[in-house]
Amino acid sequence: MLTDLLTASNPLPEELDERLAAQLAFVVEVDRLKTVLRQSPLAAAARRENDAEHSWHLALMVILLAEYADEPIDVGHTMALVVVHDLVEIYAGDTPLYDTVGAATQEARERAAADRLFGLLPADQATLLRGLWDEFEAKSTPEARFAKALDRLEPLLLNWMARGGTWRTPGVTAAVSRARTSAIAEASRALGAAAEAIIGEGERRGWVASEA
């Protein structure tokens, strides 16, 4: 067992089956996701959301908004993608959407984190979860494209509710926000139009800067 795992400080009972012990240790380890703060403000409280809350919100959005996918999607598979997609941030940390400096090292950090985290599981499940993560990152399926679209739409809604939120990051304009959320329209014309309406009205209200 790795000495820096959460279960290292309070090991599971030795009589547990080896496979089950590894699975339960992983379940405990990903409790760290609840501590990874994102930049997006909550709509319901004066604090930032964490990665676990974000992933739950996306899973619910998949159920509610699947009808707007331009390509047929498997809802269960799409939910699996959004639940898994941010797990690597347990070790890699969150890279905010408008953080151009962090983005330069994001891929390398997250791939190293994926190797470490998914490697804690039994081989078959390590392959399964790593495959889901790779699929999401590559947007290689209709499900992955729709999952990525919702990953961009959710913080957009939170920015709207905050009357700015991360839109107020220095250097961010309406055009920058449109570029960074273009994945929404790539998977759903309807949701893309909704995103444009949100950004456009936010710009008119002065919540996101117009071009100089």
C-alpha positions as CSV (number, residue, x, y, z in Angstrom):
1,M,0.0,0.0,0.0
2,L,1.2,3.5,-0.8
3,T,2.1,5.4,2.4
4,D,0.4,8.6,1.3
5,L,-3.1,7.2,0.7
6,L,-5.8,8.2,3.1
7,T,-6.2,4.6,4.2
8,A,-2.5,4.4,5.2
9,S,-3.4,6.4,8.3
10,N,-6.2,3.9,9.2
11,P,-5.8,0.7,7.2
12,L,-8.8,-1.4,6.3
13,P,-9.2,-4.7,8.1
14,E,-6.6,-7.3,6.9
15,E,-9.2,-10.0,6.4
16,L,-10.8,-8.2,3.5
17,D,-10.6,-9.8,0.0
18,E,-7.6,-8.2,-1.9
19,R,-9.8,-6.9,-4.8
20,L,-12.4,-5.5,-2.5
21,A,-9.8,-3.8,-0.3
22,A,-8.3,-2.1,-3.3
23,Q,-11.7,-0.9,-4.5
24,L,-12.6,0.4,-1.0
25,A,-9.3,2.1,-0.7
26,F,-9.9,3.9,-4.0
27,V,-13.4,4.9,-2.8
28,V,-11.8,6.4,0.3
29,E,-9.0,8.1,-1.7
30,V,-11.4,9.9,-4.1
31,D,-13.0,11.5,-1.0
32,R,-10.2,14.0,-1.7
33,L,-12.3,15.3,-4.6
34,K,-14.6,17.1,-2.1
35,T,-11.6,19.3,-1.1
36,V,-10.6,20.4,-4.6
37,L,-12.0,23.9,-5.0
38,R,-13.0,25.3,-8.4
39,Q,-13.2,29.0,-9.2
40,S,-17.0,28.9,-9.9
41,P,-19.1,30.5,-7.2
42,L,-22.2,28.6,-6.0
43,A,-25.6,30.0,-6.8
44,A,-26.9,29.0,-3.4
45,A,-24.2,30.1,-1.0
46,A,-21.3,32.6,-0.8
47,R,-18.5,30.2,-1.5
48,R,-16.9,28.4,-4.4
49,E,-18.0,24.9,-5.5
50,N,-15.8,21.9,-5.2
51,D,-15.0,19.2,-7.8
52,A,-17.4,16.6,-6.3
53,E,-20.3,19.1,-6.3
54,H,-19.5,20.0,-9.9
55,S,-19.4,16.3,-11.0
56,W,-22.7,15.6,-9.3
57,H,-24.3,18.7,-10.9
58,L,-23.1,17.5,-14.4
59,A,-24.5,14.0,-13.8
60,L,-27.9,15.5,-13.0
61,M,-27.7,17.8,-16.1
62,V,-27.0,14.7,-18.3
63,I,-30.3,13.2,-17.1
64,L,-32.2,16.5,-17.6
65,L,-30.7,17.8,-20.8
66,A,-29.9,14.6,-22.8
67,E,-32.8,15.4,-25.2
68,Y,-30.8,18.4,-26.5
69,A,-27.8,16.4,-27.7
70,D,-27.4,16.7,-31.5
71,E,-26.3,13.0,-31.7
72,P,-28.0,10.1,-29.9
73,I,-26.3,9.4,-26.6
74,D,-26.3,6.7,-24.0
75,V,-27.3,8.6,-20.8
76,G,-25.7,6.1,-18.4
77,H,-22.4,6.1,-20.3
78,T,-22.4,9.9,-20.4
79,M,-23.1,10.0,-16.6
80,A,-20.1,7.8,-16.1
81,L,-17.9,10.1,-18.1
82,V,-18.9,13.2,-16.1
83,V,-18.4,11.4,-12.8
84,V,-14.9,10.3,-13.7
85,H,-13.7,13.3,-15.7
86,D,-12.4,15.4,-12.8
87,L,-11.0,12.6,-10.5
88,V,-7.5,13.3,-11.7
89,E,-7.7,16.8,-10.1
90,I,-7.3,15.1,-6.8
91,Y,-3.6,15.0,-7.6
92,A,-3.3,17.5,-10.5
93,G,-5.4,20.3,-9.0
94,D,-8.0,22.3,-10.8
95,T,-7.0,24.4,-13.8
96,P,-9.5,27.2,-14.1
97,L,-11.0,27.7,-17.6
98,Y,-9.4,31.1,-18.0
99,D,-5.9,30.2,-16.5
100,T,-3.7,30.3,-19.6
101,V,-0.5,29.7,-17.5
102,G,-1.9,26.6,-15.8
103,A,-3.2,25.4,-19.1
104,A,0.4,25.0,-20.5
105,T,1.1,22.2,-18.0
106,Q,-2.4,20.9,-17.6
107,E,-2.2,17.9,-19.9
108,A,1.1,16.6,-18.4
109,R,-0.1,17.0,-14.8
110,E,-3.4,15.3,-15.4
111,R,-2.0,12.4,-17.3
112,A,0.5,11.7,-14.5
113,A,-2.4,12.0,-12.0
114,A,-4.4,9.6,-14.1
115,D,-1.6,7.0,-14.1
116,R,-1.3,7.3,-10.3
117,L,-5.0,7.4,-9.3
118,F,-6.5,4.8,-11.6
119,G,-3.5,2.5,-11.0
120,L,-4.8,2.0,-7.4
121,L,-7.7,-0.1,-8.8
122,P,-7.7,-3.7,-9.9
123,A,-6.4,-3.9,-13.4
124,D,-9.7,-4.4,-15.2
125,Q,-11.3,-1.4,-13.4
126,A,-8.2,0.7,-13.8
127,T,-8.5,0.1,-17.6
128,L,-12.2,1.0,-17.5
129,L,-11.9,4.3,-15.6
130,R,-8.8,5.3,-17.5
131,G,-10.7,4.6,-20.7
132,L,-13.6,6.8,-19.6
133,W,-11.2,9.6,-18.7
134,D,-9.3,9.3,-22.0
135,E,-12.6,9.3,-23.9
136,F,-13.8,12.5,-22.2
137,E,-10.5,14.3,-22.9
138,A,-10.5,13.3,-26.5
139,K,-14.2,14.0,-27.1
140,S,-14.0,10.9,-29.2
141,T,-17.7,9.9,-28.9
142,P,-21.1,11.6,-29.0
143,E,-21.3,11.0,-25.2
144,A,-17.9,12.6,-24.6
145,R,-18.8,15.6,-26.7
146,F,-22.0,16.1,-24.8
147,A,-20.3,15.6,-21.5
148,K,-17.7,18.3,-22.4
149,A,-20.6,20.6,-23.4
150,L,-22.2,20.3,-20.0
151,D,-18.8,20.8,-18.3
152,R,-18.7,24.2,-20.0
153,L,-22.4,25.0,-19.5
154,E,-22.5,24.5,-15.8
155,P,-20.0,27.2,-14.8
156,L,-21.6,29.5,-17.3
157,L,-24.8,29.2,-15.4
158,L,-23.0,29.8,-12.1
159,N,-21.3,32.9,-13.6
160,W,-24.7,34.2,-14.6
161,M,-26.2,33.7,-11.2
162,A,-23.1,35.5,-9.6
163,R,-23.6,38.4,-12.0
164,G,-20.1,37.8,-13.3
165,G,-18.2,35.2,-11.3
166,T,-15.1,34.1,-13.2
167,W,-16.1,36.4,-16.1
168,R,-14.5,39.1,-14.0
169,T,-11.1,37.3,-14.3
170,P,-8.6,39.9,-15.7
171,G,-8.4,39.6,-19.4
172,V,-11.7,37.8,-19.9
173,T,-14.1,39.3,-22.4
174,A,-17.3,38.1,-23.9
175,A,-15.3,36.9,-26.9
176,V,-12.9,35.0,-24.7
177,S,-15.9,33.3,-22.9
178,R,-17.4,32.4,-26.3
179,A,-14.2,30.8,-27.4
180,R,-13.7,28.9,-24.2
181,T,-17.3,27.5,-24.3
182,S,-17.4,26.7,-28.0
183,A,-17.6,23.0,-27.0
184,I,-21.3,23.5,-26.0
185,A,-22.4,24.3,-29.6
186,E,-20.3,21.5,-30.9
187,A,-22.5,19.0,-29.2
188,S,-25.8,20.8,-29.0
189,R,-27.2,23.6,-31.2
190,A,-29.9,24.3,-28.6
191,L,-27.6,24.5,-25.6
192,G,-25.1,26.5,-27.7
193,A,-27.8,29.0,-28.5
194,A,-28.6,29.2,-24.8
195,A,-25.0,29.8,-23.9
196,E,-24.8,32.6,-26.5
197,A,-27.9,34.2,-25.0
198,I,-26.4,34.0,-21.5
199,I,-23.1,35.5,-22.5
200,G,-24.7,38.1,-24.7
201,E,-27.0,39.3,-22.0
202,G,-24.2,39.2,-19.5
203,E,-22.2,41.4,-21.8
204,R,-25.1,43.9,-22.2
205,R,-25.5,44.0,-18.4
206,G,-21.8,44.6,-17.9
207,W,-21.1,41.4,-16.1
208,V,-18.5,40.3,-18.7
209,A,-16.4,42.8,-20.5
210,S,-16.8,43.7,-24.1
211,E,-13.9,44.0,-26.4
212,A,-11.9,47.2,-25.9
